[in-house]
Amino acid sequence: MSITPIAKGASIGFIGTGVMGQSMVKNLMSAGYKLHVYNRTKAKTDELVALGATYQDSPAQLASQVDVVITIVGFPKDVEQVYFGEQGVIRNAKPGTYLIDMTTSSPSLAKRIEQEASAHQCYALDAPVSGGDVGAREARLSIMVGGEAAVFDAVKPVFEALGTNIVHQGAAGAGQHTKMCNQIAIASNMMGVSEALAYAKKAGLDPNVVLKSIESGAAGSWSLSNLGPRMINGNFEPGFYVKHFIKDMRIALEAADEMGLETHGLQLARQLYEQLAEQGEENSGTQALYKLYFK
């Protein structure tokens, strides 16, 4: 089965039009692709349909009509439901279809998807992203890709419509492992950002002025510059949900445990975020961790 590069104007099916997906679909449409969309809550596709996307009633129906299927859903169980079974994407996609899961999910599930896709003469990549709602909106996502190099090369133009830092990490599952590295780094960083800004406030300083001093120095990070201002302004709307971050940390902890690796910062961050969720913040943005420091 030959690997054919994706052509301009190809049809792309997109499953999962939430906070990230909405902007990603718009960027793909702007790049000239024909979009078919599906979401469990149909209303979340209304704006996209008004812009020219075609709504499909199920993942199976969508998969049967496109050259590429992209998924970005909530949890590994959602990925399994979308891809497997008689009504799943894999069994209903045409031979030669490219299947790209951009959900942050488990490396082992990514490998299973590739195996099943290959058995049905389709190609699969795991390609989780980082950059949050801002990165999705501005097409500046970091995209970490696992799968065959030739398949990655064939669909790279699609990735280029969504992000600016696009790296092929290795075989199936490598993209998900890389995303776990990303989430591990963020987990401890979010604790540091929250504590630093809480300290500034408790010390009677103006947190905004403190931020000007520290964000361009050794303490600088994406979270400090992008989520720090939201913490200070009391904006806890989700760019990335607390509940999804907890899911990611659980996956990372399970994978680390399998490798015999102790991840002390990650363990503490998960405990704090679970405490936050228990206080009713599971649908808030991850910057809501800041609230734990003001009881």
C-alpha positions as CSV (number, residue, x, y, z in Angstrom):
1,M,0.0,0.0,0.0
2,S,1.6,3.2,-1.2
3,I,1.8,6.3,1.0
4,T,0.4,9.3,-0.9
5,P,1.1,12.8,0.4
6,I,-2.0,14.8,1.4
7,A,-3.0,17.2,-1.3
8,K,-4.2,20.8,-0.8
9,G,-8.0,20.8,-0.6
10,A,-8.2,17.3,0.8
11,S,-11.1,16.3,3.0
12,I,-10.5,16.2,6.7
13,G,-12.8,14.7,9.3
14,F,-12.4,16.3,12.7
15,I,-13.9,14.7,15.9
16,G,-13.9,16.8,19.1
17,T,-14.8,20.4,18.6
18,G,-14.2,21.7,22.1
19,V,-11.9,24.5,23.4
20,M,-9.0,23.4,21.2
21,G,-10.9,21.7,18.4
22,Q,-12.9,24.8,17.4
23,S,-9.8,26.8,16.6
24,M,-8.0,23.9,15.0
25,V,-10.9,23.3,12.6
26,K,-11.0,27.0,11.6
27,N,-7.3,27.0,10.9
28,L,-7.6,23.9,8.7
29,M,-10.4,25.5,6.8
30,S,-8.3,28.7,6.3
31,A,-5.6,26.5,4.9
32,G,-8.0,25.3,2.2
33,Y,-9.0,21.9,3.5
34,K,-12.6,20.6,3.3
35,L,-13.8,19.9,6.8
36,H,-16.3,17.4,8.1
37,V,-17.0,17.6,11.8
38,Y,-18.6,15.5,14.6
39,N,-19.0,16.2,18.3
40,R,-21.1,14.4,20.9
41,T,-22.7,17.8,21.7
42,K,-23.8,18.8,18.2
43,A,-24.3,22.5,19.2
44,K,-20.5,22.8,19.5
45,T,-20.3,22.3,15.7
46,D,-22.9,25.0,14.8
47,E,-20.4,27.8,14.3
48,L,-18.1,25.6,12.2
49,V,-21.0,24.5,10.0
50,A,-22.0,28.1,9.5
51,L,-18.4,28.8,8.3
52,G,-18.7,26.0,5.8
53,A,-17.9,22.7,7.5
54,T,-20.1,19.7,7.0
55,Y,-21.7,18.0,10.0
56,Q,-21.7,14.2,10.1
57,D,-24.0,12.2,12.5
58,S,-21.4,9.7,13.7
59,P,-17.7,9.0,13.7
60,A,-18.4,6.1,11.4
61,Q,-20.2,8.2,8.8
62,L,-17.5,10.9,9.0
63,A,-14.6,8.4,8.6
64,S,-16.2,6.9,5.5
65,Q,-16.1,10.2,3.6
66,V,-12.7,11.8,4.2
67,D,-9.0,11.4,3.5
68,V,-7.8,12.2,7.0
69,V,-9.4,11.8,10.4
70,I,-8.3,13.9,13.3
71,T,-9.5,13.3,16.8
72,I,-9.0,15.4,19.9
73,V,-11.4,14.1,22.6
74,G,-11.3,14.0,26.4
75,F,-10.1,10.7,27.8
76,P,-8.5,7.4,26.7
77,K,-11.9,5.8,27.0
78,D,-13.3,8.3,24.6
79,V,-10.5,7.6,22.1
80,E,-11.3,3.8,22.3
81,Q,-15.0,4.5,21.7
82,V,-14.3,6.6,18.7
83,Y,-11.7,4.3,17.0
84,F,-12.8,0.7,17.8
85,G,-15.8,-1.5,17.2
86,E,-18.2,-1.9,14.3
87,Q,-19.1,1.8,14.4
88,G,-15.6,3.0,15.0
89,V,-13.4,5.1,12.8
90,I,-11.0,2.3,11.9
91,R,-13.5,-0.1,10.5
92,N,-15.3,2.5,8.5
93,A,-12.4,4.5,7.1
94,K,-11.5,3.9,3.4
95,P,-8.2,2.1,2.8
96,G,-5.4,4.6,2.7
97,T,-7.0,7.0,5.2
98,Y,-4.8,8.8,7.6
99,L,-5.9,8.6,11.3
100,I,-4.4,11.2,13.6
101,D,-5.2,11.1,17.3
102,M,-4.2,14.4,18.9
103,T,-5.8,13.6,22.2
104,T,-3.3,13.3,25.1
105,S,-3.7,9.6,25.8
106,S,-1.7,6.6,26.7
107,P,1.3,5.3,24.7
108,S,0.0,1.8,24.7
109,L,-3.3,2.9,23.2
110,A,-1.5,4.7,20.5
111,K,0.3,1.5,19.6
112,R,-2.9,-0.4,19.5
113,I,-4.5,2.1,17.2
114,E,-1.6,1.9,14.8
115,Q,-1.8,-1.9,14.8
116,E,-5.6,-2.0,14.1
117,A,-5.3,0.7,11.5
118,S,-2.6,-1.2,9.6
119,A,-4.8,-4.3,9.7
120,H,-7.5,-2.3,7.9
121,Q,-5.0,-0.7,5.4
122,C,-5.0,2.7,7.1
123,Y,-2.2,4.8,8.6
124,A,-2.1,6.0,12.1
125,L,-0.2,8.7,14.0
126,D,-0.3,9.8,17.6
127,A,0.2,13.6,17.7
128,P,-0.7,15.2,21.0
129,V,-0.3,18.9,21.2
130,S,0.8,21.7,23.6
131,G,0.1,25.4,23.6
132,G,-3.4,25.6,25.1
133,D,-6.3,27.6,23.7
134,V,-4.0,30.5,22.6
135,G,-1.7,28.2,20.6
136,A,-4.7,26.5,19.0
137,R,-6.3,29.8,18.1
138,E,-3.1,31.3,16.6
139,A,-1.9,28.0,14.9
140,R,1.2,28.0,17.1
141,L,0.8,24.5,18.7
142,S,3.7,22.3,19.5
143,I,2.9,18.9,17.9
144,M,4.7,15.7,19.1
145,V,4.3,12.9,16.6
146,G,4.7,9.2,16.9
147,G,4.4,6.7,13.9
148,E,6.1,5.9,10.7
149,A,8.3,8.6,9.3
150,A,6.9,8.3,5.8
151,V,3.3,8.7,7.1
152,F,4.5,11.8,9.1
153,D,6.0,13.3,6.0
154,A,2.8,12.7,4.0
155,V,0.6,14.6,6.4
156,K,3.0,17.3,7.6
157,P,1.2,20.0,5.6
158,V,-1.9,19.3,7.8
159,F,0.2,19.8,10.9
160,E,1.7,23.0,9.5
161,A,-1.8,24.5,9.4
162,L,-2.1,23.9,13.1
163,G,1.3,24.5,14.7
164,T,4.8,25.8,14.4
165,N,6.9,23.3,16.4
166,I,6.3,20.0,14.7
167,V,8.6,17.2,15.6
168,H,8.5,13.5,14.6
169,Q,9.6,11.7,17.9
170,G,9.7,8.1,16.7
171,A,7.5,5.0,16.4
172,A,3.9,4.7,17.5
173,G,3.5,5.9,21.1
174,A,6.5,8.2,21.0
175,G,4.3,11.2,20.6
176,Q,2.3,10.3,23.7
177,H,5.5,9.6,25.7
178,T,6.8,13.1,24.7
179,K,3.5,14.7,25.8
180,M,4.0,13.0,29.1
181,C,7.4,14.7,29.4
182,N,5.6,18.0,28.6
183,Q,3.0,17.4,31.3
184,I,5.5,16.4,33.9
185,A,7.4,19.6,33.4
186,I,4.2,21.7,33.5
187,A,2.9,20.0,36.7
188,S,5.8,21.2,38.9
189,N,6.0,24.5,37.1
190,M,2.3,25.2,37.8
191,M,2.9,24.7,41.5
192,G,5.9,27.1,41.3
193,V,3.9,29.8,39.4
194,S,1.0,29.6,41.8
195,E,3.2,29.8,44.9
196,A,5.3,32.6,43.5
197,L,2.3,34.8,42.7
198,A,0.6,33.9,46.0
199,Y,3.8,34.9,47.8
200,A,3.9,38.2,46.0
201,K,0.3,39.0,47.0
202,K,0.8,37.9,50.7
203,A,4.0,40.1,50.8
204,G,1.9,43.1,49.8
205,L,3.5,43.5,46.4
206,D,1.7,44.2,43.1
207,P,1.7,40.8,41.4
208,N,1.6,42.4,38.0
209,V,4.8,44.4,38.7
210,V,6.5,41.3,40.1
211,L,5.5,39.4,37.0
212,K,7.3,42.0,34.8
213,S,10.5,41.3,36.8
214,I,10.5,37.6,36.9
215,E,9.0,36.4,33.7
216,S,12.0,37.3,31.5
217,G,14.6,35.9,33.9
218,A,15.6,32.4,35.0
219,A,12.1,31.8,36.3
220,G,10.5,32.5,33.0
221,S,8.1,29.9,31.5
222,W,5.1,29.6,29.2
223,S,2.8,29.1,32.2
224,L,4.2,32.1,34.1
225,S,3.7,34.5,31.1
226,N,0.4,33.1,29.8
227,L,-1.4,31.8,32.9
228,G,0.2,34.0,35.5
229,P,-1.8,37.1,34.3
230,R,-5.0,35.0,34.4
231,M,-4.4,34.0,38.0
232,I,-3.7,37.6,39.0
233,N,-6.9,38.8,37.2
234,G,-9.1,36.0,38.6
235,N,-9.7,34.5,35.2
236,F,-10.1,30.8,35.7
237,E,-11.9,30.0,32.4
238,P,-10.4,26.8,30.8
239,G,-7.8,26.9,28.2
240,F,-7.1,23.4,29.5
241,Y,-9.4,21.8,32.0
242,V,-8.3,20.7,35.5
243,K,-10.1,17.3,34.9
244,H,-8.1,16.7,31.7
245,F,-4.8,17.6,33.4
246,I,-5.5,15.2,36.2
247,K,-6.1,12.5,33.5
248,D,-2.8,13.3,31.9
249,M,-0.9,13.1,35.2
250,R,-2.5,9.8,35.9
251,I,-1.3,8.4,32.6
252,A,2.2,9.8,33.2
253,L,2.3,8.3,36.7
254,E,1.3,4.9,35.4
255,A,3.9,5.0,32.6
256,A,6.6,6.2,35.0
257,D,5.7,3.4,37.4
258,E,6.0,0.8,34.6
259,M,9.5,2.1,33.9
260,G,10.5,2.2,37.6
261,L,10.8,5.9,37.7
262,E,10.0,8.0,40.8
263,T,8.3,11.3,39.9
264,H,8.0,13.2,43.2
265,G,6.9,16.6,41.7
266,L,4.3,14.9,39.5
267,Q,2.8,13.0,42.5
268,L,2.4,16.1,44.6
269,A,0.9,18.1,41.7
270,R,-1.7,15.4,41.1
271,Q,-2.6,15.4,44.8
272,L,-3.1,19.2,44.7
273,Y,-5.1,19.1,41.5
274,E,-7.3,16.3,42.8
275,Q,-7.9,18.4,45.9
276,L,-8.9,21.3,43.6
277,A,-11.3,19.1,41.7
278,E,-12.9,17.9,44.9
279,Q,-13.6,21.6,45.7
280,G,-15.7,21.8,42.5
281,E,-13.0,23.2,40.1
282,E,-12.7,20.2,37.7
283,N,-14.1,22.3,34.8
284,S,-11.9,25.3,35.6
285,G,-8.6,26.1,33.8
286,T,-5.4,24.6,35.3
287,Q,-4.5,28.1,36.5
288,A,-7.2,27.6,39.2
289,L,-4.5,25.9,41.3
290,Y,-3.8,29.4,42.5
291,K,-7.0,29.3,44.5
292,L,-5.6,26.6,46.8
293,Y,-3.2,29.2,48.3
294,F,-6.1,31.5,49.5
295,K,-8.3,29.6,52.0
